[in-house]
Amino acid sequence: MVSYNRIILIGNLTRNPELRYTPSGLAVATVTIAVNTRYRQGEEVKEETLFIDAIVFGRQAENCLQYLEKGNPVLIEGRLRERRWDYEGQKRSKFEVIASGVKFLSTAAAKKKNGGTQSESEPAVDEVEASSDYPDCDPF
């Protein structure tokens, strides 16, 4: 039997990345993203938001700290991991993504803020494009 553990998420950062270093000097960043899903239930359109932590290592972790901030859109690719622990006698668990890649995305609104030619009437929602403003990142 073959198993496959791969996940790709696109969402917005809910807070600034947190960076720390292992005793051996490896950079480790934690980023939390909000991922929205819309679905229909009868005639009503509902929206569900998931808040997901991702762990990023090495140079990508340092780039996350340098270039990302709360609200930025990102694509995170990696594998799921479940952490389990006891808290005050209760068993707890949490799923998180161990990132193999982080792509920094930009919206049309961000481009306008940075001197782009977006007009006021053009919507920024759902216009996600690759950004070449960041080193060591593959375009999406």
N, C-alpha and C positions, 0 to 999 in steps of 0.2 A: 504494500500500500504506500502511495506517495502522498506526502503532505505538502501544502504550500501556504506560507504565511507572508502575505504581501498586502500593503494598504497604501492608498494614495488619497490624501485629503487636501482640499482647498478651503481656507477659512481666513479669518482675521485674528490677529493677536489680541488677546484680552488684557495683556499687561506687557511691560518691557521684559526682554529676555533676562534670565538670571544666569550668571557665569560663575563657575568655581573651577578649581583645579584639583586633580587627584594628587596623591603624594608623589607619583612619578612625573608630574608636570603636564598631564594630559588635560586639555580644556574640555569642560563638560557644561553645556548650556541646557537649561530647561525653558521651553517656550510653551505657552498655552494658547490654543486656538479655539475659536467658536466656529462650528460648522452648522449651517442652517439647512434644513430639509423642508420642502413644502410638499404637502399631499392633500388629496381631497378625501373628505369623509362625508359622503352624501353630496349635498349641494355646497357644503362649507369647505373653504380652503383653510387648512391649518398649517402652522409652522412649528417645527421642533428644532431646538438648538441643543447641540452637544458641545460640551467643553472638554477638550482633550489635551493632555500633556504630551509633549514630545521631548525626547532626550537627544541632543545633538553633540557630536564629539569632534575634537581636533580643530583644524583651521575653520571648518564650517561653523563651529560653536563660537569662535572668536568673531567671525564675520557677522553672525546673528546679533551679537552684542553691539558691534560697530554700526550696522546698517539698519537694524529693525527697531521699531518701537510700537507701542500699543496702537492698535487700529490698522497696522499694515497688513495687506493681503499676502499670504504665502501658500505655496504648495509644498507639502511634506510627503515624502515617500519613505517607506520603511517597513518594519514588521511590528506586529502587536506583541506585547508582553503583559502578563498579569503579575502584579505584585500583591502579596498577601502578608498580613501582619495582625497582631492582637492589640487592641486598644481597650483598656479598662475591662478586660475579660471578654470582649466581643471580637469575633473574627471580622476583619475588614479585607476588602480587596479593591483593586483599581487596575484598569487597563490603561496602558500608555504606549506610545509609539517610540520604537528605537529607530531613529532617523538614519537612513542611508543617503538621503539627499534632501536639501532644502532649496527651493527656488523662490527668490524674492520677486513678487509680482507687483505691478503698479496699476492703478486705476486711472481712468481719464482725468478724474479730479486731481489726482496727485501730479499728473503731467502738467496740468494747467497751472497748478501751484508753483511748479518748477520752470515756468516760462513756456509751456506748450501753447498750442493755438486753439484749444478747446473753447467753443462758444458757450455762453451762459445757458443757452437753451438745450444743449446736448446733455443727456443724462449720463451720469457717471456709474450708475448701478449696472452690474452685469457686464461691464466692459473691462475685462481683465486681459492685459497684454503682457508679453515678456518684457523684462527690463534688462537692458545691457549696462546699467549704471553700476553694477556690483561685480567686483572681481571674483574669480574662482567659482562662478555659478554658471551652470548650463542654461541656455535659454529654454523656455517652456514652449 
